[in-house]
């Protein structure tokens, strides 16, 4: 049996103030289903997390959620997923999601989304994996972060090569195309337990 391409999505447990963010989450979920992919995400039924999961499920995609026991009530674990794994810690959550991923994508979100993005990006810099990582910059949400990351390059703390490993786009389908193309060129999982 051929393994299904799995996209790990990081995003907010809130909807945010701009309706474009929810629209983008819905578009990502639909694209996952249309492409015959599988979604792995944080397991919640709220905010952008719930929207992307529902859109993927509505399209017939397999959706795997991973949620810490302590967040089952706060983020309301999604009852309709293909699989919902309840783990004890945030570290276990992130590791379980990463172990299943062929590519990573961050949508708009808060500090949790940023932490997940930067951790998996750091893992790539350190050589723990070489899967593609994307940042969906909906409505300019991440403009100042992107500018700051260029500042870290200009200041000599981050290499231009590392900066360029983050694929940035504002259109869901085109960004997913780029991530899939990169993954097909030989991205691979490694032992995340070393982190």
C-alpha positions as CSV (number, residue, x, y, z in Angstrom):
1,X,0.0,0.0,0.0
2,X,1.4,3.4,-1.0
3,X,1.8,5.8,1.9
4,X,-0.3,8.9,1.7
5,X,1.5,12.3,1.7
6,X,1.0,13.9,5.1
7,X,1.0,17.6,5.7
8,X,1.5,18.8,9.3
9,X,-0.4,22.1,9.8
10,X,0.3,24.5,12.7
11,X,-2.3,27.3,13.2
12,X,-4.3,29.2,15.7
13,X,-6.8,27.9,18.2
14,X,-8.6,31.2,17.7
15,X,-10.2,32.5,14.5
16,X,-8.4,35.9,14.5
17,X,-10.0,39.1,13.5
18,X,-9.5,38.9,9.8
19,X,-12.0,36.6,8.0
20,X,-9.3,35.9,5.4
21,X,-7.5,33.7,7.9
22,X,-10.5,31.4,8.3
23,X,-10.9,31.4,4.5
24,X,-7.3,30.4,4.1
25,X,-7.6,27.6,6.6
26,X,-10.6,26.3,4.8
27,X,-8.8,26.5,1.5
28,X,-5.8,24.5,2.9
29,X,-8.1,21.8,4.3
30,X,-9.9,21.5,0.9
31,X,-6.6,21.4,-1.0
32,X,-5.4,18.6,1.3
33,X,-8.5,16.5,0.5
34,X,-8.4,17.3,-3.3
35,X,-4.8,16.2,-3.5
36,X,-5.5,13.0,-1.7
37,X,-3.2,14.0,1.2
38,X,-3.5,13.3,4.9
39,X,-3.6,16.1,7.6
40,X,-1.9,15.8,10.9
41,X,-2.5,18.7,13.3
42,X,-3.0,19.6,17.0
43,X,-6.3,17.9,17.4
44,X,-8.5,20.8,18.4
45,X,-12.0,21.6,17.3
46,X,-11.7,25.3,17.8
47,X,-10.3,28.3,15.9
48,X,-8.4,27.8,12.6
49,X,-7.5,24.3,13.8
50,X,-11.1,23.2,13.7
51,X,-11.7,24.9,10.3
52,X,-8.8,23.3,8.5
53,X,-9.7,19.9,10.0
54,X,-13.3,20.2,9.1
55,X,-12.6,21.2,5.6
56,X,-10.2,18.3,5.1
57,X,-12.7,15.9,6.6
58,X,-15.5,17.3,4.5
59,X,-13.4,16.6,1.4
60,X,-12.8,13.0,2.4
61,X,-9.2,13.3,3.7
62,X,-7.8,11.3,6.6
63,X,-7.2,13.7,9.5
64,X,-5.0,12.8,12.5
65,X,-5.1,14.9,15.6
66,X,-2.6,14.9,18.5
67,X,-3.5,16.7,21.7
68,X,-2.2,16.8,25.2
69,X,-4.6,15.6,27.9
70,X,-4.4,18.9,29.6
71,X,-5.7,20.7,26.5
72,X,-8.5,18.2,25.7
73,X,-11.1,20.5,27.3
74,X,-9.5,23.9,26.6
75,X,-9.0,23.2,22.9
76,X,-11.9,20.8,22.8
77,X,-10.5,17.7,21.2
78,X,-12.2,17.2,17.8
79,X,-14.6,14.2,18.0
80,X,-14.9,13.5,14.3
81,X,-11.3,12.8,13.3
82,X,-10.0,9.7,11.6
83,X,-7.6,9.4,14.6
84,X,-7.2,11.4,17.8
85,X,-4.1,10.7,19.9
86,X,-4.1,12.0,23.4
87,X,-0.6,12.4,24.8
88,X,0.8,13.7,28.1
89,X,3.0,16.6,27.1
90,X,3.4,19.3,24.5
91,X,6.7,17.8,23.5
92,X,5.1,14.4,22.8
93,X,2.4,16.2,20.8
94,X,5.0,18.0,18.6
95,X,7.1,14.9,18.2
96,X,4.2,12.7,17.2
97,X,3.0,15.2,14.6
98,X,6.5,15.6,13.2
99,X,7.1,11.9,13.0
100,X,4.2,11.5,10.6
101,X,4.9,14.6,8.5
102,X,6.2,14.8,4.9
103,X,6.0,18.6,5.0
104,X,5.1,21.4,7.5
105,X,2.9,24.4,7.0
106,X,2.2,27.3,9.4
107,X,-0.9,29.3,9.0
108,X,-1.7,32.5,11.1
109,X,-1.7,31.8,14.8
110,X,-0.3,33.0,18.1
111,X,2.7,32.1,20.2
112,X,2.0,28.4,20.1
113,X,2.0,28.4,16.3
114,X,5.2,30.5,16.2
115,X,6.9,28.1,18.7
116,X,5.9,25.0,16.6
117,X,7.2,26.7,13.4
118,X,10.5,27.8,14.9
119,X,11.1,24.4,16.6
120,X,10.6,22.4,13.4
121,X,12.6,25.0,11.4
122,X,15.4,24.7,14.0
123,X,15.3,20.9,13.7
124,X,15.8,21.3,10.0
125,X,18.8,23.7,10.5
126,X,20.4,21.2,12.8
127,X,19.9,18.3,10.3
128,X,17.2,16.3,12.1
129,X,15.1,16.3,9.0
130,X,15.0,17.9,5.5
131,X,11.3,18.1,4.9
132,X,10.0,21.4,3.5
133,X,8.5,24.0,5.7
134,X,6.0,26.6,4.5
135,X,4.6,29.8,5.9
136,X,1.2,31.0,4.6
137,X,1.3,34.8,4.8
138,X,-2.4,35.6,4.6
139,X,-3.2,39.3,4.2
140,X,0.3,40.3,5.2
141,X,-0.1,38.7,8.7
142,X,3.5,37.6,8.8
143,X,5.1,40.6,7.0
144,X,6.8,41.9,10.1
145,X,8.1,38.4,11.1
146,X,9.5,38.0,7.6
147,X,11.2,41.4,7.8
148,X,12.6,40.4,11.2
149,X,14.0,37.1,9.9
150,X,15.8,39.1,7.2
151,X,17.2,41.3,9.9
152,X,18.6,38.2,11.6
153,X,20.4,37.4,8.4
154,X,21.6,40.9,7.9
155,X,22.9,40.9,11.5
156,X,24.8,37.7,11.0
157,X,22.9,35.4,13.3
158,X,21.1,33.3,10.6
159,X,22.5,32.3,7.3
160,X,20.7,33.2,4.0
161,X,20.6,29.5,3.2
162,X,18.7,28.8,6.5
163,X,16.3,31.7,5.8
164,X,15.6,30.3,2.3
165,X,14.6,26.9,3.7
166,X,11.3,28.6,4.8
167,X,8.9,28.7,1.8
168,X,6.7,31.7,2.1
169,X,3.6,32.3,0.1
170,X,0.2,34.0,0.2
171,X,-1.8,31.7,-2.0
172,X,-2.6,28.3,-0.6
173,X,-2.5,26.2,-3.7
174,X,0.7,27.6,-5.1
175,X,2.5,27.2,-1.7
176,X,1.3,23.6,-1.4
177,X,2.6,22.9,-4.9
178,X,6.0,24.2,-3.8
179,X,6.1,22.1,-0.7
180,X,5.0,18.9,-2.6
181,X,7.7,19.5,-5.2
182,X,10.4,19.9,-2.6
183,X,9.3,16.8,-0.7
184,X,9.4,14.8,-3.9
185,X,13.0,15.9,-4.4
186,X,14.1,13.8,-1.4
187,X,12.9,15.3,1.9
188,X,13.0,12.6,4.6
189,X,12.3,12.0,8.2
190,X,14.9,11.5,10.8
191,X,15.0,10.5,14.5
192,X,13.1,13.3,16.2
193,X,13.7,11.7,19.6
194,X,17.2,13.2,19.5
195,X,15.8,16.7,19.9
